[in-house]
């Protein structure tokens, strides 16, 4: 499973000093983006060369424990399943310390679409193969 480190900055927190709930989605996005990059998928190149984008079509998220200012976190990303033009990721966020507490669990669904029409298109075969090899 791919893991991406994140540090919680003051700007990520709310008045109570805990991570604002919507900011966990940003952390999850960064991990997916970096995972795709590690597999050789440059999303800018995918757009410019093939006219393809990935759009988020659904998110299920479970908040278990709060993260706080200055925490070190680990965000995971893994392919859960895929179809011709869509995929579902399994993701978690852990506190990166001796307790290694799981803070968030999420399932994120994404679709591959053309940039000009936003119509579904097949996920490039080489990307799917790379994701499956990485599992």
C-alpha positions as CSV (number, residue, x, y, z in Angstrom):
1,X,0.0,0.0,0.0
2,X,1.3,3.4,-1.0
3,X,2.0,5.8,2.0
4,X,2.5,9.6,1.8
5,X,3.7,11.7,4.8
6,X,1.8,14.8,5.8
7,X,2.4,17.3,8.6
8,X,-0.6,19.2,10.0
9,X,-0.1,22.9,9.7
10,X,-1.9,25.6,11.6
11,X,-3.9,26.5,8.5
12,X,-5.3,22.9,8.5
13,X,-6.9,23.3,11.9
14,X,-10.1,24.9,13.2
15,X,-10.6,27.1,16.3
16,X,-10.3,24.0,18.5
17,X,-6.8,23.1,17.1
18,X,-8.0,20.0,15.4
19,X,-7.9,19.3,11.6
20,X,-10.9,20.8,10.0
21,X,-12.9,17.9,8.6
22,X,-12.8,18.9,4.9
23,X,-9.0,19.2,5.0
24,X,-8.7,15.4,5.4
25,X,-10.0,15.2,1.8
26,X,-7.0,17.3,0.7
27,X,-4.6,14.9,2.5
28,X,-6.3,12.0,0.7
29,X,-6.0,13.8,-2.7
30,X,-2.3,14.4,-2.2
31,X,-1.6,10.7,-1.5
32,X,-3.6,9.6,-4.5
33,X,-1.8,12.1,-6.7
34,X,1.6,11.1,-5.4
35,X,0.8,7.4,-5.8
36,X,-0.1,7.9,-9.4
37,X,3.0,10.0,-9.9
38,X,5.1,7.1,-8.4
39,X,3.6,4.8,-11.0
40,X,4.6,7.0,-13.8
41,X,1.3,8.7,-14.3
42,X,1.8,12.4,-14.8
43,X,-1.8,13.9,-14.8
44,X,-0.7,17.0,-16.7
45,X,0.7,14.8,-19.4
46,X,-2.4,12.7,-19.4
47,X,-4.5,15.8,-20.0
48,X,-2.2,17.4,-22.6
49,X,-1.4,14.1,-24.5
50,X,-4.7,12.3,-24.3
51,X,-7.2,14.9,-23.1
52,X,-8.1,12.8,-20.1
53,X,-8.9,13.8,-16.5
54,X,-9.9,12.0,-13.3
55,X,-12.9,13.4,-11.5
56,X,-14.1,12.3,-8.1
57,X,-17.6,10.9,-8.2
58,X,-18.1,9.8,-4.6
59,X,-16.5,9.7,-1.2
60,X,-17.3,7.7,1.9
61,X,-15.3,8.8,4.9
62,X,-15.2,7.7,8.5
63,X,-13.6,10.0,11.1
64,X,-12.2,8.0,14.0
65,X,-9.9,10.3,15.9
66,X,-8.9,13.9,15.4
67,X,-5.5,15.0,14.1
68,X,-4.0,18.1,15.7
69,X,-1.6,20.9,14.8
70,X,1.9,19.7,14.2
71,X,1.0,16.0,14.0
72,X,2.9,13.8,11.6
73,X,0.5,11.7,9.5
74,X,0.7,8.9,7.1
75,X,-1.8,8.8,4.3
76,X,-2.3,5.5,2.4
77,X,-3.8,4.8,-1.0
78,X,-4.6,1.6,-2.8
79,X,-6.7,0.5,-5.7
80,X,-9.8,-1.3,-4.3
81,X,-11.5,-2.1,-7.6
82,X,-11.8,-0.8,-11.1
83,X,-14.1,-0.9,-14.1
84,X,-13.6,0.3,-17.6
85,X,-13.8,4.0,-16.9
86,X,-13.9,4.2,-13.1
87,X,-11.9,3.1,-10.0
88,X,-12.3,3.0,-6.3
89,X,-9.5,3.7,-3.9
90,X,-9.2,2.5,-0.3
91,X,-7.4,5.1,1.9
92,X,-6.6,5.7,5.5
93,X,-4.8,8.3,7.6
94,X,-2.7,7.3,10.5
95,X,-0.9,9.3,13.2
96,X,2.8,8.7,12.6
97,X,4.0,8.1,16.1
98,X,4.5,5.3,18.5
99,X,0.7,4.8,18.8
100,X,0.1,4.6,15.0
101,X,-3.6,5.4,15.5
102,X,-5.9,5.1,12.6
103,X,-7.7,8.5,12.3
104,X,-9.6,8.3,9.0
105,X,-10.9,5.6,6.7
106,X,-12.2,6.5,3.2
107,X,-13.3,5.0,-0.1
108,X,-12.9,7.4,-3.0
109,X,-14.5,6.8,-6.4
110,X,-13.0,8.4,-9.5
111,X,-14.0,8.4,-13.1
112,X,-11.8,8.9,-16.2
113,X,-13.4,11.5,-18.5
114,X,-12.4,13.6,-21.5
115,X,-11.6,17.1,-20.6
116,X,-13.6,18.8,-23.3
117,X,-16.9,16.9,-22.9
118,X,-16.6,15.4,-19.4
119,X,-17.8,12.1,-20.9
120,X,-16.5,8.8,-19.5
121,X,-13.5,7.2,-21.3
122,X,-11.6,4.0,-20.6
123,X,-8.7,4.3,-18.1
124,X,-5.4,3.9,-20.0
125,X,-4.4,0.2,-19.9
126,X,-0.8,1.0,-19.0
127,X,-2.0,2.9,-15.9
128,X,-4.3,0.1,-14.8
129,X,-1.5,-2.4,-15.2
130,X,0.9,-0.3,-13.1
131,X,-1.7,0.1,-10.3
132,X,-2.4,-3.7,-10.3
133,X,1.3,-4.5,-10.2
134,X,1.7,-2.2,-7.2
135,X,-0.9,-4.0,-5.1
